[in-house]
Amino acid sequence: MPTTALTDTATRGPQRALAVAGALAVLLTVVMVGALDAHRLATTTVGLRRTISEYALGPQRWVFDTAVLLLAAGSVAILAVLVRGGLARWRSPGALALLAWSAGLALVVVFPKHDWSVGPSASGTVHRVASLVAFLSLPFAVALLARPWRRDAVWGGHARWAFRFGLLSALAFTPILYAVLVNVVVGTAWWRVLTLGYVERLLVVVEVVAVLVLGRWAIAVAQPAYKPSSTSR
């Protein structure tokens, strides 16, 4: 085997491991939050009407914090492989949007939501803004990363699936925008217009699947047979 081929294979191994680790971190997030929801359904009568962030105010905070940080770290790992494979640059709009998603998730952990049994707090305000940044950044990130590659002979299939989930993520956010609009026009508190816990979970599921689609793409990029693109888009 030529020396260049051996070098390429040696380089691809760590990249593939990073891509797989990123995807597994995202999957572990799903398992951990799903376990919290299953426990709540089995032990309370409130169902899933409360937001996921509510877990950070109780004894399960460490589970919630770990899950969210895994999602943030897994997203960055997936992006790193895509950049290393020549599919994006760190300063590209799509990459910056995905980094904003991860940063927003990290801030959600650092600053817990309002504990309304005590009252509003500065931490809760930062939490709300960080959540908004994360939820809005992800659809743009996935769509922008995928858009230049939709007609590519090699990556067109991966890019089209990612682009669809980017659009679907944006669509999943529209109920919250509708509730805010009702609040502005009618004056009804936006959290009374919809059952936020269920809407938030739908949004999170769609956005996490979008990240997993990127993860699958990153794993394919890290295959030894793939030659990195000379020009990132």
HELIX and SHEET records of a PDB file:
HELIX    1   1 THR A    3  THR A   43  1                                  41    
HELIX    2   2 ILE A   52  LEU A   57  5                                   6    
HELIX    3   3 ARG A   61  ARG A   84  1                                  24    
HELIX    4   4 PRO A   93  VAL A  110  1                                  18    
HELIX    5   5 ALA A  122  ALA A  146  1                                  25    
HELIX    6   6 ARG A  147  TRP A  149  5                                   3    
HELIX    7   7 GLY A  156  VAL A  185  1                                  30    
HELIX    8   8 TRP A  190  VAL A  193  1                                   4    
HELIX    9   9 LEU A  196  VAL A  221  1                                  26    
END                                                                             
